[in-house]
């Protein structure tokens, strides 16, 4: 039986050369730092989902998000995602509490030092470049990254 792909959004929240990151307390990516985001609801556009997820996870009510690119995770298990990546500017205030984990402001230059999902060290420079991207990530049966390709430039990023 085919495993359905989940459709989600990732939202980079930025202020003063910092990103508001979430240290997740639930799977997937439990214990890792990720941007806020989540699954689309029925009939919802990716942009509307990005605005809703920011409100639900942070309490910030934003009106504008900027599309950055697409991340597609494919595996023989249930780890199959199509993620629309957005970015938004928000006010630099004390991070609110979040039911998904702990929100922390991280200086952009320190992102590479955080424990993150395997794709994120490749994803963040593409977001910062300002150029649209489409990353295709292939995973093993054990959900380990085996190949990562930037499809627009046809560049293999990993291995």
N, C-alpha and C positions, 0 to 999 in steps of 0.2 A: 504494500500500500504506500503511495507517495506521501512524503512528509510535506505539509503545507509550509510555504514561506510566510514568515511574519513581516508585516510592513510597519516600519517605525520611523521616528524622527530622533535626531541628535541635535541639541542646540548648544552652541558655544556662547556662553554669556560672558561678555568682556567689559572691563572698566579699568582705567589707569594701568594698562599693560599687565593686567591680571585676568585670569579666567576663573570663574566660579565652578569648581569641580565638586563632584559628589563621590564620597567614599561609600560604596554600596554595602548594604548590610544583607542583601538578598541575592540569590542567583538570578540570572547569570552574572558573572563578574563580581561575585561576593568578595569584599575586602579590597577591591581595586578602585582606582580613581577613574571616573568617567564624566563626561558632560551630562547635563540633565537631558531627559528625553523619555520616550515611551512609544507604545503601539498606537496606531491609528484606530479610531472607532469607526463603526459602519457609517458610510456616507460622508466621512470627514476627509477634507483635503489635507495633504501633508503640511501646508502652511498653517491651516487652522489647528492641526494637531500640535505643531510646534508652539504656537501661542498658548494653547490650553495646557500643555505639559509644563511649560515654564510657570504658569499660574499655579497648577496643582503641586508642583515640587518645590517651588520657592516662594509663592505668594506674590511674585512680581507680575504686574499686569502690563504687558508690553503690547504695542500695536503693530510693531514692524519687526520682521525678521528678514534676513538676506540669505538667499539660497547660495550654498557653496559647492555642493557636489553630492555624489551618490556613493554609498558603500554597500556592496552586496556580498554577504557571507553565505557560502555553500558548503554543506557537509552531508555525509551519508547518514548522520544522526538527525536529531531535531533542531540542530543549531543552524537554521536557515533564515536569514534576515535580508530585507531590502531596507536600507536606512537612508532617508533624505537628511542631509546635513545642512543646518542653518546656523547663522550667527546673529547675535543681537547685542546692542550696547545697553547696559543697565547702570544704575547708580551704584557707586561703591559704598555699600552700607554693611553693617554687621550681618553675616549670613544667618538667615532664619533657620528654624528647625525644619526637618524634612523626614517624612515617614519612610523614605527609601534609604536613608543613611545620613551621613554628616556632610554638610556643605562647607567648603573651605576655599578661600581666595588663594590662588596659586600664581606667583609671578610667571609670566610666559616663559622666561628663560630657565625656569626650574621644572617645566613640564617633563623634560626627559628624565628627571630623577625620580619621578613618581612610579609606583607599581600600577600599571595600566593593562588593558587587554592587549594582546600581541599585535594587533593592527595599528593601535593608536600612535606609536612612535613614527609610523609612516604617514598616518593621516594628518597629524597636526602641522607638519611643515607644508603640506598641500593647502590646508586651510589658510595658513599664514601667507602663502604666496599670492593669494587673491585670484588665482586662476581656477576656473571650473575643473572638476576632476570626476572621474568614475573609477573607483577602486573595486576590483573583483578579488575576493579572498576565498581560497579553497582550503578546507580542513580535512583532516584524517578522521577515521572511525573513532579515534580517541580525542577528537576535537582539538588537535594541535594544528597550527597553521603550517600548510605545506607549500602554498604558492600565493603570491600577492602581485597583482598586475594593475598598473594604471592604464586603463583601456583607451583613453583619448590619445595619449602619446605612445601607446603600445610599449610601455616600459615595465620590465619585470623588476619589482621592488624587493621581492623575497622569493626564493633564497638568493 
